[in-house]
């Protein structure tokens, strides 16, 4: 009886390990998709840790550039210009600059995306028709992680969620997405005010 239980447990563990290995290997197709993604335009819904949501328009031009224009009543505008992730309050005209490479946006805006090197895949969760891929920075694992959610067939980025160092979750769900669209460069530029708060 004991031998049967041990054997069953061993088979379960081996099966789980094999499934995990295959799942991690399957992330290569998501890397290939992101590296082939040049431009993207559509809508997003952002949900915070308290379940509150806002909507807006998202535009991505890889590498390095992204724009999130929030719908009223929010007055936020977030722009990645290749070097900085810039957050602007359109009503107060306050602008904050953060190094783009130190933000979760870098995971999908880098010139060449690899789920290895300074990045580590911590979890891969296949669902019915989607796959979740969770990533951390090896050098700073305590700062939080990002989970990218991909549609499987055809492969497409559907959403992502960011968990910060305090455990707060921000989820961004994409909809009505179009790819390979023309996006003018001025979308990814913000005129800097005289006084800029820079966070490195």
LODO-267186 format. One line per field, with one value per atom (N, C-alpha, C): residue number from 1; atom name; x, y, z. Coordinates in pm, 1 decimal. Layout:
// residues N
num	c(NUM	...);
atomo	c(CA	...);
xx	c(X	...);
yy	c(Y	...);
zz	c(Z	...);
***
This chain:
// residues 200
num	c(1	1	1	2	2	2	3	3	3	4	4	4	5	5	5	6	6	6	7	7	7	8	8	8	9	9	9	10	10	10	11	11	11	12	12	12	13	13	13	14	14	14	15	15	15	16	16	16	17	17	17	18	18	18	19	19	19	20	20	20	21	21	21	22	22	22	23	23	23	24	24	24	25	25	25	26	26	26	27	27	27	28	28	28	29	29	29	30	30	30	31	31	31	32	32	32	33	33	33	34	34	34	35	35	35	36	36	36	37	37	37	38	38	38	39	39	39	40	40	40	41	41	41	42	42	42	43	43	43	44	44	44	45	45	45	46	46	46	47	47	47	48	48	48	49	49	49	50	50	50	51	51	51	52	52	52	53	53	53	54	54	54	55	55	55	56	56	56	57	57	57	58	58	58	59	59	59	60	60	60	61	61	61	62	62	62	63	63	63	64	64	64	65	65	65	66	66	66	67	67	67	68	68	68	69	69	69	70	70	70	71	71	71	72	72	72	73	73	73	74	74	74	75	75	75	76	76	76	77	77	77	78	78	78	79	79	79	80	80	80	81	81	81	82	82	82	83	83	83	84	84	84	85	85	85	86	86	86	87	87	87	88	88	88	89	89	89	90	90	90	91	91	91	92	92	92	93	93	93	94	94	94	95	95	95	96	96	96	97	97	97	98	98	98	99	99	99	100	100	100	101	101	101	102	102	102	103	103	103	104	104	104	105	105	105	106	106	106	107	107	107	108	108	108	109	109	109	110	110	110	111	111	111	112	112	112	113	113	113	114	114	114	115	115	115	116	116	116	117	117	117	118	118	118	119	119	119	120	120	120	121	121	121	122	122	122	123	123	123	124	124	124	125	125	125	126	126	126	127	127	127	128	128	128	129	129	129	130	130	130	131	131	131	132	132	132	133	133	133	134	134	134	135	135	135	136	136	136	137	137	137	138	138	138	139	139	139	140	140	140	141	141	141	142	142	142	143	143	143	144	144	144	145	145	145	146	146	146	147	147	147	148	148	148	149	149	149	150	150	150	151	151	151	152	152	152	153	153	153	154	154	154	155	155	155	156	156	156	157	157	157	158	158	158	159	159	159	160	160	160	161	161	161	162	162	162	163	163	163	164	164	164	165	165	165	166	166	166	167	167	167	168	168	168	169	169	169	170	170	170	171	171	171	172	172	172	173	173	173	174	174	174	175	175	175	176	176	176	177	177	177	178	178	178	179	179	179	180	180	180	181	181	181	182	182	182	183	183	183	184	184	184	185	185	185	186	186	186	187	187	187	188	188	188	189	189	189	190	190	190	191	191	191	192	192	192	193	193	193	194	194	194	195	195	195	196	196	196	197	197	197	198	198	198	199	199	199	200	200	200);
atomo	c(N	CA	C	N	CA	C	N	CA	C	N	CA	C	N	CA	C	N	CA	C	N	CA	C	N	CA	C	N	CA	C	N	CA	C	N	CA	C	N	CA	C	N	CA	C	N	CA	C	N	CA	C	N	CA	C	N	CA	C	N	CA	C	N	CA	C	N	CA	C	N	CA	C	N	CA	C	N	CA	C	N	CA	C	N	CA	C	N	CA	C	N	CA	C	N	CA	C	N	CA	C	N	CA	C	N	CA	C	N	CA	C	N	CA	C	N	CA	C	N	CA	C	N	CA	C	N	CA	C	N	CA	C	N	CA	C	N	CA	C	N	CA	C	N	CA	C	N	CA	C	N	CA	C	N	CA	C	N	CA	C	N	CA	C	N	CA	C	N	CA	C	N	CA	C	N	CA	C	N	CA	C	N	CA	C	N	CA	C	N	CA	C	N	CA	C	N	CA	C	N	CA	C	N	CA	C	N	CA	C	N	CA	C	N	CA	C	N	CA	C	N	CA	C	N	CA	C	N	CA	C	N	CA	C	N	CA	C	N	CA	C	N	CA	C	N	CA	C	N	CA	C	N	CA	C	N	CA	C	N	CA	C	N	CA	C	N	CA	C	N	CA	C	N	CA	C	N	CA	C	N	CA	C	N	CA	C	N	CA	C	N	CA	C	N	CA	C	N	CA	C	N	CA	C	N	CA	C	N	CA	C	N	CA	C	N	CA	C	N	CA	C	N	CA	C	N	CA	C	N	CA	C	N	CA	C	N	CA	C	N	CA	C	N	CA	C	N	CA	C	N	CA	C	N	CA	C	N	CA	C	N	CA	C	N	CA	C	N	CA	C	N	CA	C	N	CA	C	N	CA	C	N	CA	C	N	CA	C	N	CA	C	N	CA	C	N	CA	C	N	CA	C	N	CA	C	N	CA	C	N	CA	C	N	CA	C	N	CA	C	N	CA	C	N	CA	C	N	CA	C	N	CA	C	N	CA	C	N	CA	C	N	CA	C	N	CA	C	N	CA	C	N	CA	C	N	CA	C	N	CA	C	N	CA	C	N	CA	C	N	CA	C	N	CA	C	N	CA	C	N	CA	C	N	CA	C	N	CA	C	N	CA	C	N	CA	C	N	CA	C	N	CA	C	N	CA	C	N	CA	C	N	CA	C	N	CA	C	N	CA	C	N	CA	C	N	CA	C	N	CA	C	N	CA	C	N	CA	C	N	CA	C	N	CA	C	N	CA	C	N	CA	C	N	CA	C	N	CA	C	N	CA	C	N	CA	C	N	CA	C	N	CA	C	N	CA	C	N	CA	C	N	CA	C	N	CA	C	N	CA	C	N	CA	C	N	CA	C	N	CA	C	N	CA	C	N	CA	C	N	CA	C	N	CA	C	N	CA	C	N	CA	C	N	CA	C	N	CA	C	N	CA	C	N	CA	C	N	CA	C	N	CA	C	N	CA	C	N	CA	C	N	CA	C	N	CA	C	N	CA	C	N	CA	C	N	CA	C	N	CA	C	N	CA	C	N	CA	C	N	CA	C	N	CA	C	N	CA	C	N	CA	C	N	CA	C	N	CA	C);
xx	c(83.1	0.0	86.4	189.1	278.3	352.9	398.7	471.9	385.6	257.9	166.1	149.0	140.3	124.8	248.8	366.8	493.4	506.3	471.2	479.5	386.0	263.7	166.1	215.3	273.6	325.5	441.0	530.2	644.9	598.9	499.4	446.0	385.1	314.6	253.2	359.1	466.8	573.6	644.1	676.0	742.6	654.8	525.7	432.5	422.8	417.5	409.8	535.7	654.2	781.2	790.9	747.1	749.8	658.0	539.1	443.2	500.4	565.8	625.9	738.7	822.3	933.1	881.2	779.5	722.2	659.8	595.4	532.3	636.8	749.0	853.7	914.5	932.9	986.9	891.5	761.9	662.9	662.7	733.5	734.8	810.7	888.0	963.6	871.8	753.3	661.9	608.2	600.6	556.2	667.1	791.5	905.8	905.1	886.5	886.9	775.5	657.3	545.6	579.1	632.1	662.7	772.4	872.5	980.3	932.4	828.0	772.5	669.6	629.1	528.1	593.0	554.9	613.0	521.0	395.1	301.1	170.7	104.9	-21.1	-104.6	-233.9	-324.1	-457.8	-516.4	-645.0	-690.0	-769.4	-823.6	-776.3	-779.4	-741.1	-834.3	-843.8	-911.2	-810.1	-788.6	-692.7	-767.9	-736.5	-803.7	-699.9	-726.7	-629.3	-656.9	-578.9	-585.3	-719.6	-793.8	-922.1	-1039.9	-1009.4	-1115.1	-1168.3	-1109.4	-1152.1	-1091.1	-1167.7	-1119.2	-1127.2	-1035.5	-1035.1	-1009.8	-1044.3	-1026.0	-945.5	-903.8	-829.7	-785.2	-696.4	-642.7	-494.6	-451.7	-311.9	-253.1	-129.7	-56.2	88.0	137.2	274.1	347.2	468.8	556.5	692.1	716.7	840.7	954.4	1078.4	1110.1	1094.4	1064.3	1080.3	966.5	864.5	766.4	624.9	557.2	421.2	347.5	216.6	132.7	2.5	-30.3	-156.6	-230.6	-339.7	-421.3	-548.3	-560.4	-673.9	-797.0	-912.4	-1038.9	-1082.7	-1157.0	-1213.3	-1301.6	-1306.5	-1258.8	-1109.9	-1036.9	-893.6	-824.9	-723.5	-648.8	-506.2	-482.2	-347.3	-311.0	-184.6	-125.2	9.7	35.2	163.2	227.9	353.0	424.4	563.6	601.2	738.4	800.0	913.3	974.6	1101.6	1128.1	1248.5	1352.3	1349.9	1443.4	1370.6	1261.6	1187.2	1045.1	988.9	844.9	792.3	711.0	669.6	523.2	494.4	356.7	317.3	208.5	164.1	19.8	-4.0	-139.8	-180.2	-272.6	-306.1	-376.4	-437.2	-503.9	-406.7	-321.1	-226.9	-98.3	-75.9	45.3	170.2	152.7	266.6	323.4	456.0	521.7	629.1	625.9	728.8	798.1	929.2	1008.7	1069.3	1055.6	1118.5	1196.1	1314.1	1391.7	1310.0	1290.7	1205.2	1253.4	1383.6	1439.2	1407.3	1374.1	1342.5	1192.7	1115.4	970.9	927.3	808.9	758.4	739.4	721.8	702.6	821.6	939.2	1059.4	1049.3	968.5	955.4	901.8	820.0	761.9	810.7	891.0	935.1	1081.6	1153.7	1295.4	1313.1	1428.1	1453.2	1451.4	1509.0	1505.2	1461.6	1347.4	1288.0	1332.7	1386.1	1426.0	1377.2	1315.1	1268.5	1379.4	1499.6	1614.3	1719.5	1837.4	1938.4	1912.8	1884.4	1854.6	1709.2	1632.8	1491.5	1475.1	1388.4	1364.3	1214.9	1179.7	1041.3	1017.6	922.5	894.8	775.2	688.2	570.1	510.8	459.7	386.9	258.5	144.4	15.6	-69.7	-76.6	-166.1	-311.3	-397.9	-542.1	-610.0	-741.0	-813.2	-761.7	-754.1	-708.0	-607.4	-552.2	-451.0	-337.8	-227.2	-113.9	-62.4	-42.6	12.2	160.9	241.5	385.8	428.1	480.4	522.9	673.8	717.9	859.0	904.1	1030.9	1092.3	1228.8	1282.2	1421.2	1510.1	1610.7	1698.7	1770.3	1811.5	1888.1	1801.2	1670.9	1579.9	1450.6	1456.8	1334.7	1232.6	1277.5	1185.4	1103.6	1132.0	1058.0	922.1	895.4	767.2	786.0	674.8	683.4	567.8	583.8	479.4	433.2	303.1	246.6	184.2	234.1	180.0	81.8	-33.6	-135.3	-148.8	-121.5	-124.2	-240.5	-306.1	-396.9	-310.1	-353.7	-270.2	-275.6	-394.6	-406.8	-510.9	-467.0	-326.6	-268.8	-136.2	-71.3	-94.5	-137.0	-159.5	-153.4	-104.2	-100.5	-239.4	-295.5	-431.9	-435.2	-341.7	-339.6	-208.0	-186.0	-76.5	-116.1	-50.6	-72.2	63.2	73.7	197.6	170.7	254.9	249.3	371.6	350.3	464.4	519.9	622.1	691.4	601.0	490.4	395.4	283.0	284.2	180.9	58.9	61.0	-52.3	-51.8	-169.3	-182.4	-249.6	-189.0	-250.5	-265.3	-387.7	-416.8	-455.9	-398.7	-430.2	-481.4	-608.5	-674.4	-689.7	-642.1	-646.4	-771.5	-822.4	-939.0	-934.3	-1006.5	-1014.2	-876.2	-785.1	-645.5	-623.6	-549.4	-502.4	-350.6	-286.3	-140.8	-97.6	32.1	89.7	14.8	-13.0	-78.5	24.5	-3.1	89.5	64.8	171.4	162.5	266.9	222.4	317.5	403.3	527.5	623.0	583.4	503.7	468.6	382.0	320.8	240.4	325.2	453.2	540.2	638.0	596.5	678.4	592.4	649.7	582.5	674.7	620.6	699.9	728.4	855.9	896.0	873.0	817.5	806.1	943.0	953.1	1081.7	1135.5	1044.9	1086.4	1036.1	1130.1	1093.9	1145.5	1059.7	1101.5	1149.6	1276.1	1332.9	1358.6	1314.3	1333.6	1417.7	1532.6	1621.5	1613.3);
yy	c(-120.9	0.0	125.7	123.7	239.3	258.4	144.0	151.0	212.6	176.5	229.9	380.6	425.6	569.5	645.7	589.8	654.5	659.2	549.3	544.0	645.4	654.0	749.2	892.8	918.2	1052.4	1085.9	986.7	1008.1	1037.7	963.8	985.5	1124.7	1165.7	1298.4	1407.7	1392.0	1492.1	1498.8	1382.1	1377.8	1440.8	1406.7	1463.0	1613.2	1663.5	1808.1	1877.0	1815.5	1874.6	1880.8	1773.0	1769.6	1875.2	1889.2	1989.5	2130.1	2154.6	2285.6	2314.2	2212.3	2229.3	2263.1	2189.9	2216.0	2354.9	2395.3	2527.2	2637.0	2622.1	2723.5	2731.1	2615.2	2614.1	2683.0	2675.9	2732.5	2884.4	2946.8	3093.6	3154.3	3074.5	3126.6	3188.2	3132.3	3187.4	3323.1	3347.7	3478.1	3582.2	3539.2	3626.7	3667.3	3568.7	3594.9	3691.8	3674.8	3764.7	3908.1	3925.7	4060.9	4125.8	4047.9	4103.6	4140.6	4072.0	4104.6	4215.7	4255.5	4359.7	4496.9	4570.9	4703.6	4814.5	4811.7	4913.0	4846.5	4910.9	4860.3	4979.3	4972.9	5079.3	5017.8	5070.2	5017.7	5082.5	5009.9	5061.6	4975.4	5034.2	4957.7	4989.6	4892.6	4911.5	4879.2	4973.5	4953.8	4937.2	4829.2	4797.7	4797.1	4873.7	4880.1	4776.6	4782.0	4681.9	4681.0	4792.9	4803.3	4770.8	4732.4	4700.0	4819.5	4936.6	5056.5	5053.9	5100.1	5091.1	5225.3	5243.1	5357.4	5302.6	5380.4	5337.0	5441.3	5401.8	5496.3	5434.3	5503.6	5461.2	5428.4	5314.7	5275.4	5273.7	5322.9	5320.6	5281.0	5182.4	5133.5	5136.6	5187.0	5184.7	5132.0	5006.1	4944.3	4971.2	4988.2	4975.8	5108.5	5096.6	5207.2	5303.5	5302.8	5411.0	5357.7	5425.4	5387.4	5511.3	5514.2	5624.5	5568.5	5608.6	5573.9	5704.1	5726.5	5845.9	5806.1	5851.3	5811.5	5895.1	5828.4	5898.0	5974.0	6085.8	6158.1	6063.1	6081.6	6199.0	6198.8	6091.9	6091.4	6191.1	6258.6	6355.6	6307.5	6177.8	6124.0	6100.1	6119.4	6084.1	6022.1	5901.3	5834.7	5809.3	5853.1	5840.0	5783.9	5682.0	5633.4	5684.0	5754.7	5814.6	5744.4	5626.8	5553.1	5558.1	5664.0	5679.4	5692.4	5767.4	5796.7	5742.8	5710.2	5689.1	5814.9	5890.0	6023.4	6019.8	6063.4	6070.9	6217.0	6253.4	6393.2	6402.7	6495.0	6531.8	6646.8	6620.3	6720.7	6841.9	6827.5	6941.5	7026.6	6959.9	7033.3	7067.5	7005.6	7024.6	6980.5	6882.9	6823.8	6711.0	6703.6	6601.1	6532.7	6399.3	6320.6	6230.2	6221.0	6136.6	6022.0	5899.5	5781.5	5710.2	5661.6	5586.9	5468.8	5462.3	5359.4	5219.0	5199.7	5066.9	5015.3	5106.2	5065.8	5045.7	5038.4	5022.1	4891.3	4840.8	4718.5	4732.7	4856.5	4877.3	4826.9	4825.6	4781.8	4637.0	4556.1	4415.5	4397.2	4491.3	4476.1	4581.6	4678.1	4786.4	4777.1	4682.5	4668.2	4637.4	4679.9	4650.7	4501.8	4422.6	4277.6	4213.5	4149.3	4092.2	3948.0	3919.6	3782.7	3753.4	3638.5	3597.8	3524.0	3581.4	3526.7	3636.3	3603.0	3706.6	3776.5	3908.4	3981.3	3964.0	3890.5	3862.7	3713.5	3678.7	3537.8	3507.5	3398.6	3351.2	3275.2	3321.9	3258.5	3164.6	3184.3	3098.5	3104.5	2992.0	2983.5	2906.8	2970.0	2907.5	2899.6	2782.2	2764.9	2759.8	2834.5	2830.6	2767.4	2786.3	2726.1	2775.8	2908.1	2963.3	3076.0	3085.4	3186.7	3123.7	3195.7	3154.0	3275.2	3258.5	3364.5	3339.2	3442.0	3432.2	3538.6	3495.7	3588.7	3606.6	3732.2	3767.3	3856.2	3840.1	3929.7	3973.1	4078.5	4116.9	4040.4	3971.8	3892.9	3979.3	4098.5	4184.3	4246.7	4257.9	4324.4	4245.6	4121.8	4039.9	4091.0	4169.3	4216.7	4338.2	4392.5	4511.2	4475.7	4345.8	4303.9	4226.8	4197.0	4121.0	4159.6	4119.0	4144.5	4010.7	3999.3	3881.6	3925.3	3869.5	3895.9	3785.1	3822.1	3724.4	3726.6	3612.0	3600.3	3512.1	3554.5	3465.5	3363.6	3237.8	3131.5	3121.9	3133.0	3108.3	3199.3	3298.6	3334.2	3404.5	3403.2	3465.6	3616.3	3669.6	3813.7	3849.6	3968.4	4017.2	4066.6	4009.7	4043.6	4135.6	4116.9	4199.3	4177.6	4262.5	4237.8	4289.1	4235.4	4283.3	4299.2	4403.3	4433.1	4422.6	4348.4	4339.8	4410.9	4518.3	4594.6	4533.0	4597.4	4542.8	4534.0	4611.3	4608.2	4507.3	4440.9	4342.4	4399.4	4530.3	4592.0	4550.0	4516.4	4466.0	4571.0	4597.2	4681.9	4599.2	4588.3	4505.2	4593.8	4566.9	4641.8	4543.5	4561.8	4471.4	4543.9	4481.2	4541.9	4497.6	4587.4	4554.6	4634.8	4584.7	4651.2	4686.6	4591.1	4615.0	4598.7	4693.0	4684.4	4693.0	4612.3	4614.1	4663.5	4696.0	4744.9	4867.4	4959.2	5085.0	5196.8	5302.6	5416.0	5506.5	5531.2	5615.4	5727.3	5852.4	5964.0	5981.9	6025.2	6037.2	6134.0	6237.0	6338.4	6281.1	6164.5	6102.6	6065.7	6045.3	5994.8	6100.5	6224.9	6335.6	6425.3	6469.1	6563.5	6682.2	6801.1	6921.4	6934.0	6943.3	6947.3	7084.9	7092.6	7221.6	7264.3	7384.8	7435.2	7353.6	7305.9	7229.2	7086.3	6991.9	6851.7	6771.8	6691.3	6600.9	6472.5	6440.1	6319.0	6215.6	6094.1	5983.8	5878.2	5847.6	5753.2	5616.9);
zz	c(0.0	0.0	0.0	91.1	98.6	-32.2	-91.7	-217.5	-326.8	-331.8	-432.6	-417.4	-291.3	-267.1	-309.0	-274.5	-312.9	-464.2	-532.6	-677.9	-741.8	-689.5	-742.7	-723.6	-607.1	-578.2	-672.7	-694.5	-782.9	-925.1	-971.6	-1107.2	-1118.9	-1012.9	-1011.8	-1019.9	-940.5	-938.2	-1073.2	-1129.6	-1260.6	-1367.2	-1362.9	-1460.8	-1448.5	-1325.7	-1301.9	-1351.1	-1322.8	-1364.6	-1516.5	-1582.4	-1728.0	-1786.7	-1728.4	-1775.6	-1759.2	-1645.1	-1620.8	-1719.0	-1745.5	-1839.2	-1977.9	-2022.7	-2154.9	-2160.7	-2051.0	-2046.4	-2057.4	-1987.2	-1992.3	-2132.2	-2195.8	-2332.0	-2429.2	-2401.2	-2493.0	-2492.1	-2396.5	-2391.2	-2508.7	-2581.0	-2695.4	-2799.8	-2817.1	-2917.6	-2874.9	-2744.6	-2696.7	-2711.6	-2690.0	-2718.6	-2866.1	-2951.8	-3095.9	-3133.1	-3073.9	-3101.4	-3060.9	-2938.8	-2891.0	-2974.2	-3012.7	-3094.7	-3234.6	-3282.0	-3412.9	-3408.8	-3287.3	-3271.2	-3284.2	-3385.7	-3408.1	-3356.3	-3394.0	-3345.1	-3302.3	-3206.9	-3152.8	-3108.2	-3135.2	-3093.0	-3053.6	-2946.3	-2902.2	-2772.8	-2697.7	-2572.7	-2456.2	-2336.8	-2218.7	-2102.6	-2013.6	-1884.7	-1775.8	-1686.9	-1577.5	-1446.8	-1375.6	-1250.0	-1138.2	-1032.0	-923.3	-815.8	-709.8	-603.8	-530.6	-538.6	-470.4	-561.9	-685.2	-780.1	-855.9	-834.5	-907.6	-1047.5	-1145.6	-1283.4	-1355.3	-1448.2	-1539.3	-1679.1	-1779.4	-1917.7	-1994.4	-2114.1	-2196.5	-2326.9	-2393.5	-2523.2	-2506.2	-2561.8	-2556.6	-2696.7	-2707.3	-2833.6	-2803.5	-2875.7	-2855.7	-2988.6	-2986.1	-3102.0	-3055.5	-3083.8	-3038.4	-3136.5	-3081.3	-2939.2	-2863.5	-2736.5	-2643.7	-2622.4	-2709.3	-2699.4	-2673.0	-2582.8	-2545.9	-2495.9	-2519.2	-2472.0	-2415.6	-2290.9	-2228.7	-2201.2	-2274.2	-2256.3	-2182.6	-2057.2	-1973.3	-2005.9	-2007.1	-2031.4	-1906.2	-1924.4	-1809.6	-1726.9	-1596.1	-1521.1	-1489.3	-1522.7	-1497.8	-1590.5	-1539.3	-1620.2	-1645.6	-1624.5	-1640.2	-1786.3	-1815.1	-1943.4	-1911.8	-1962.5	-1941.2	-2076.7	-2090.1	-2217.0	-2192.0	-2268.5	-2271.9	-2401.9	-2389.2	-2508.1	-2553.0	-2494.7	-2528.5	-2418.6	-2338.9	-2227.9	-2094.7	-2096.4	-1974.0	-1982.5	-1866.1	-1853.3	-1784.6	-1856.9	-1814.4	-1775.0	-1652.5	-1604.5	-1592.8	-1659.9	-1660.0	-1613.4	-1521.6	-1483.7	-1575.2	-1666.8	-1767.9	-1709.7	-1592.3	-1529.5	-1448.6	-1371.7	-1286.9	-1360.4	-1475.4	-1554.7	-1478.6	-1389.9	-1320.0	-1404.5	-1410.5	-1491.1	-1407.8	-1402.9	-1334.4	-1435.4	-1424.2	-1512.5	-1431.5	-1482.9	-1423.3	-1533.7	-1501.1	-1599.3	-1651.9	-1782.5	-1843.2	-1808.8	-1807.8	-1783.9	-1643.8	-1552.5	-1415.4	-1392.8	-1499.3	-1488.1	-1555.1	-1519.5	-1583.6	-1734.4	-1782.4	-1926.6	-2007.6	-1945.2	-2015.8	-2061.4	-1992.6	-2028.5	-2170.8	-2218.3	-2352.3	-2450.4	-2404.2	-2492.7	-2530.5	-2476.8	-2510.7	-2658.6	-2716.0	-2858.0	-2888.5	-2799.0	-2818.3	-2687.7	-2690.6	-2569.8	-2553.3	-2435.2	-2400.8	-2260.1	-2243.0	-2110.9	-2036.3	-2041.9	-1968.9	-1961.6	-1912.2	-1891.8	-1760.2	-1766.2	-1642.1	-1600.5	-1683.5	-1654.7	-1630.2	-1536.6	-1506.9	-1510.7	-1579.1	-1579.1	-1449.4	-1370.3	-1241.1	-1245.5	-1345.8	-1352.5	-1491.7	-1537.0	-1663.7	-1636.1	-1663.5	-1632.6	-1759.2	-1823.3	-1937.5	-1891.1	-1959.9	-1934.0	-2054.5	-2068.3	-2180.9	-2315.2	-2331.5	-2458.9	-2439.0	-2317.8	-2288.6	-2207.4	-2200.9	-2117.3	-2041.4	-1910.3	-1826.5	-1804.6	-1827.6	-1808.4	-1707.8	-1592.1	-1487.7	-1491.9	-1477.9	-1491.8	-1376.9	-1338.6	-1241.2	-1293.7	-1234.2	-1260.1	-1162.0	-1214.0	-1128.3	-1024.9	-1065.8	-976.3	-868.2	-894.2	-800.5	-783.0	-738.0	-730.9	-630.5	-533.0	-429.3	-471.3	-589.1	-633.3	-692.9	-708.7	-764.7	-893.7	-959.3	-1083.4	-1176.0	-1302.1	-1402.4	-1458.4	-1483.2	-1548.4	-1680.4	-1789.5	-1921.7	-1957.2	-2009.2	-2048.3	-2199.6	-2261.4	-2407.5	-2452.0	-2558.0	-2629.8	-2702.0	-2705.1	-2761.4	-2913.0	-2970.5	-3114.5	-3178.3	-3256.4	-3279.8	-3158.3	-3146.7	-3031.5	-3033.2	-2919.3	-2906.4	-2758.5	-2729.0	-2591.7	-2553.9	-2447.3	-2406.3	-2283.8	-2193.0	-2072.0	-1998.4	-1898.4	-1805.6	-1667.9	-1567.5	-1431.5	-1364.6	-1281.9	-1211.3	-1062.0	-993.4	-847.3	-792.7	-715.6	-665.6	-537.8	-481.9	-364.6	-241.6	-242.6	-131.0	-152.0	-268.4	-299.0	-367.4	-398.1	-468.1	-615.0	-666.2	-803.0	-891.5	-1007.0	-1109.1	-1235.7	-1283.7	-1401.1	-1518.6	-1636.5	-1758.3	-1863.2	-1903.1	-1998.0	-2131.5	-2237.8	-2369.9	-2445.8	-2531.9	-2614.6	-2744.2	-2845.4	-2976.6	-3030.6	-3020.3	-3057.2	-3207.7	-3263.1	-3401.7	-3401.3	-3483.9	-3493.4	-3631.5	-3641.4	-3767.3	-3818.9	-3726.7	-3763.9	-3761.2	-3835.2	-3840.2	-3719.5	-3643.0	-3523.9	-3535.2	-3548.6	-3561.6	-3437.4	-3456.5	-3348.6	-3238.8	-3271.6	-3171.9	-3059.2	-3082.1	-2976.6	-2855.3	-2877.4	-2772.5	-2721.5	-2732.4	-2683.7	-2595.4	-2484.6	-2396.2	-2376.0	-2393.7	-2371.2	-2222.4	-2188.4	-2048.3	-1989.2	-1867.6	-1799.7	-1749.7	-1697.4	-1650.4	-1533.3	-1447.7	-1331.4	-1346.9	-1349.4	-1367.6	-1248.8	-1190.6	-1085.5	-1152.5	-1135.4	-1196.1	-1088.0	-1113.5	-1020.8	-1091.6	-1037.7	-1103.9	-1036.6);
***
